[in-house]
Amino acid sequence: MGAKSHPTPPITRILLFGFLIALLPSCTSFALRTKHIDSKRLNPPHSIVLCDEPIPLESPVVWEKLDREFTIAVWNRPQVILWLKRAQRYFPYIEQKLAEEGLPNDLKYLAVAESALLTTISSSKGASGLWQLMPRTGRYYGLRKNRLLDERLDFEAATDAAFTYIKHLRNTFDNWALVLAAYNSGEYHLKREIRKQKVTDYYSLDLPSETERFIFRITAIKIIMENPERYGYYLAKEQMYQPPDYDTVQVRVNQQFHLTDMASALGTHYRVLKELNPHILGHQLPTGQYRIKVPSGVGERVSTVLRKFEGSGSIGLAEVSNGHYIVKSGDTLSHIARKTGVPITTLKRLNGIEGSLVRTGARLQLTP
């Protein structure tokens, strides 16, 4: 028989528990020191301005709302680190455009609050892109959206549209707090609430929770990103995400052809062009006039490549019209898949094809 185990006496367990409790403050202090955080500094400042307008922190209600958003943000370390890394990629361009348009530099933090500086993110309500523009707003300010193209995902084009929209809102409302609230909730909704409540001060309006939190979230982001070291965020320059090197080219495409053909002609890869041009939703360059990005140094070759592919004897030209492919004599599903870049399984699913045969002259759908 093995030796019997003896239970720990109750008094011993009590003493051990007390010892562990006594260690907690020193363990917490050690954890904070290892992250370079002074717990006394983990509060928002006693005064702050947003877009050159002071936040009325003397109001306990306003202070508590800002403190809530600041606390949530400052302790979300992975998210803040990613904000700081992505800012190196996008802030220089945004800051330059803000200066050119005569807009407050603080508006760059609006992009962080809206999308965390992710250019292809979409919301459940249909907003997309770094500035989270709704389809209707995007179209009104010149951004196209269809099955093949969504210019809200073009960082540069979307920035231009967003700033034009913001300037319109600033001409409509008396201060920047109301402008930002309108950007979040919609211009007409905010006007309706102002009329109903007979109040023009943002901090006195009763608005939906998301809109009320929005301005304080932007402010909290500004506080942290303006002085990240104060709150324990130390990132070396080499840790930052750098903007890609590319040429921006205005093109007019008269006939769709596959991005793979363009990539091959420019000496790059399909994936490179897709990553540089997230606004191109399908596998082909859509018809029309718009901007595309290509690897740095090859921009001057784009017009020559387009003329070659649109010529009568062009090779690799995918015969696609409005997102459909017309089956020619001798075509097979595998041949069509290679030419259009659409997998065979997708072609079958979109067109209800059960076998492997396709009828000459059939019009195959290529996108959902």
ABEGO torsion letter per residue (X at the ends): XBBBBBBBBAAAAAAAAAAAAAAAAAAAAAAAAAAGBBAAABBBBABBBBGGBBBBAABAAAAAAAAAAAAAAAABAAAAAAAAAAAAAAAAAAAAAAAAAGBBAAAAAAAAAAAGGBAABBBAAGBBEAAGBBAAAAAAAGBBBBAABBAAABAAAAAAAAAAAAAAAAAABABAAAAAAAAAAEAAAAAAAAAAAGBABAAABBBBAAAAAAAAAAAAAAAAAABAAAAGBBBBAAABBBBBBBBBBBBBBABBBBAAAAAAAAGBBAAAAAAABAABABABBBBEBBBBBBBBGAAAAAAAAAAAAABAABBGBBBBBGGBBBBBBGBBAAAAAAAAGBBAAAAAAAAGBABABBBBGBBBBABX
